[in-house]
């Protein structure tokens, strides 16, 4: 139907997370019409000279819309990960723990932070600027106007319709120390105190889940023309290969407990 061989489709799926098939009970792959159209879009882009990684990222954003949400993508690709309903104070402790135990310790990580609104980012701006000094790339996302000259952490403008405007996430894509927190703010919380706002949250140190989240963030950044986004899309196309530091999960748990105890 597309002229792309089965072997090529499977290679794309393994390396780029695209296209995503439906699995039959027999294990065979099936692709719906929207996926077939996306594959055809990639072929047209390639014929026009576009790099494969960029063509795939753009094909997953039909009509110029933002990339899928980090939370939804992680749930779809890693259904085994448990979802927790947490207050903002707990999500904040998890976020800080990942920043301290992973983002600050990792060797040249790629970092993404989702803050919903600029006013939520400004109080931690200096902290993320500091994290950016040792990172390979750092992109922060909210309702910004765009990048600010002189900042190490690149501000990525989220459009009004972007699902990421309702999400809080920290992604540390690093060899040996990957970590991810993604949280979706529940609707209908008008009048609730800021620290009591509730989120559905997932956190993990699974390298594959982290890489999938990174690809969503990079594709979103590319869609709005963020500096360096095209290079990140290419770099994140490859699977993460180095094994996880076995003590990482324990350190994260201990750090979260410490921060929650301080809040109490």
N, C-alpha and C positions, 0 to 999 in steps of 0.2 A: 504493500500500500504506500509506503514511503520511499522504497528503494534502498533503505538502510538495512544491512544484514543483521541477523540475530546476534552475531558475535559483536558487532559494533555497538548495538543497543545495550548489550550487557556490559561492555567496557565503559560506555558512558555512565551507566547506572552505578557501576562500582567506583569509578573515579570522580564523578561529578554529582552523584545523587539524582541523576536525570537520565531518562524518563522514569517515572514511578509507575510500575505496573500494578494491576489487580492480580492477586494470586488465586488460582483455582485450587480446589481441594487436591487435585492431581499434582500441583506444584507448577503447572504451566502458567506463563505470563499472558495477560490480556491488557490491552491499552484502550482507554476510552477515546472518544472523538476529540476531546480537547487536548489530550496528550499527543495524539497523532498530528493535530494541527501545530502544536508546539515543535514537534520534531521537524515538520516541514518548514517552519519558520527558521529553525537552526540551519537547515540546508540552504535556504535562500540567503541567510546572512553569511554563511561560509562561502557561497558562490560570489558574494560581493566583497570578499576579502577579510571579513571579520574573524578574529581569533575564535576558536571553538569555545573557550571558557566564557568569553564575553557574550557570544551568541546564545549560549545556554542560559546565562543569567538574564539576558534581555527577553528570551522566549518565555520565561516563566513570569513575566510581568506584562500580560496583554493589556493593550490600550493605555500603556503608560502608568498603570496602577502600581502601588507599592508592592514589594515582595510580601509573601505570607508572613504571618506573625511568628515570632520565635517560639512562643508557647505552643501554638497549634502544630508547628512543624515538628517540634520535639515529641509531642504526644503522638503524632501520626507515625513517626519513624521509630520511636522507642516506646511502644505501648506498655512495656513491662515496668516502666518507671512509675513510681507511686506519686499521686497528686495529693498535696496537703493543703488544707484550708488554714491560713495563718493571718494573724494581725500584722499590720505594718511594722510594729516594733520588732517582731520576730524576723520578718523578711529583712529588715535593716541589719539585724545582728548577723544573719546568714551572709548578706552582701558584704559586710565589713570583714567577716571571717575569710571569705574567698579572696578579697582584696589583700589581706595580710598574709595568708598562708600560701596563696598561689600566685596572684598577680605580682606581688612584690618579690617573690622568691624565684620565679621562673626565669629561665634564660631566654631573653629576647622574645617574650610572648606577643601574640596579637591580642589586643584587648578591645572589647566592645562593652559599652555601658548604656543602658536605656533608662532614662529618667523622667519620661512622660512630659514634664514641663521644665522650662528653663529655671524657674524659681526653686525647683527641687535640686537642680544641679549646682547652682551657685554656691551653696554652703559647703560643698565638697569639691569645688573646682580645684583648689590648691592641692588637695590629696591626689586627684586624678592627673594633674599636671606633674606631680612628683612620680607617680606610677609610669607616666609616659617617658620619663628620662631613660629608663632601661628597657622599654618595650620596643619591638620592631615596628609596631604601629598601634596607635590608640585612637579609637573613634567613639565619640559620645553622642547620643541621639536624644532629641527632645524637640519642642516647638521653637527651636532656634531660628534666627534669620539666616544663618549660614556660618561658615568658618570666621574666626577672628584672627587677624594677623598677629604673629608672635606666639600663639599658643601651640604647645606641643600636641595636646589632645585635640584632634580635629572635630569640630562641631558639625554634626550632620542634621540638616533640617528635615523634620518629619512633616509630611503634608497632613492637612486636616483630616483626610480620610484614611490615613495609615493606621492599621490595627496596632502598630507599635506605640501609638499615643496612649493606649490603655495598659501598657505593659512596663514592667520593671525587670531589667535583666543585667546580669554581669556574666560575661563570657571571657574566659582565659584560655586561649588556644595556644598551648605550649607543649613541647616534647617533654614527657615525663611528669608534668604537673598540669594537666587539663582540668578545668572546673567550669561548671555552669550553674547559674541560678536563673530561672525564668518564672515570672509571676504575672498573672492576669488579674487586674482589679475587677472585683465583682460589681455589677451594676446595682443601682438603687440604694446608694449609700449617702445620699444628700442629708446633711445635718449631723453626720457622724464625725466625731473628733478625728483629727488627722492620724494620730497614732493607733486609733482603733479601726481604721479602714481595713477591710479584709480582702485577701488575695487567694487565688488558687495558685499553688507554687510547686515547682519541680526543681530539685537540685541533684546533681550527679557529677561524678568524676570519670564517667565513661567517655573515652576519647572520641568515639564515633558520634555520640550525641552532641558533644562539644563542637566537633567539626561541622555537623549539620546546622547547628545554631549559628556558627560563624558564617556559613555560606549565605544564610538568610540575611544576616547583618551586612555582609559585603555587597550582596545584590541590591539591598535597599539603598546603600550608600552610593552604588554605581548609578542607580536610577535618578538620583538627584544631583549627580555630578560632583560628589565629594572628592577632594584631592586624594590621589593614591588608590582610589577604590578599584580601578580596573586592574592594577597590579595585584591587589589583594585577591580579587576574584580568581586570577590565574594561580596564585600561590596556594589558595585554599582548595583548589580543584583536586589536589592529590590527597589521598587518605593519610590520616595521622598514623605513624608506624611505631614510634618508640613506646615501650611498655610503661605503664603507670608506676610511679613511685608507690610501693606497697604501704608506706606509712601515711600517705596523703589523706586518706579517709579519716583515720584516727585523729590526725592533727586538726582537720576541719571540724570534726565533732567536738573536740576539746575546746577549740577556739570559740565555737558558737555557745557552748555551755558557759564559758567565762563571760562573754558579752551579755548573755541573758541574765546571768547572776548579777552583773553590775547594774543592769537596768532595774532589777527587782529591788 
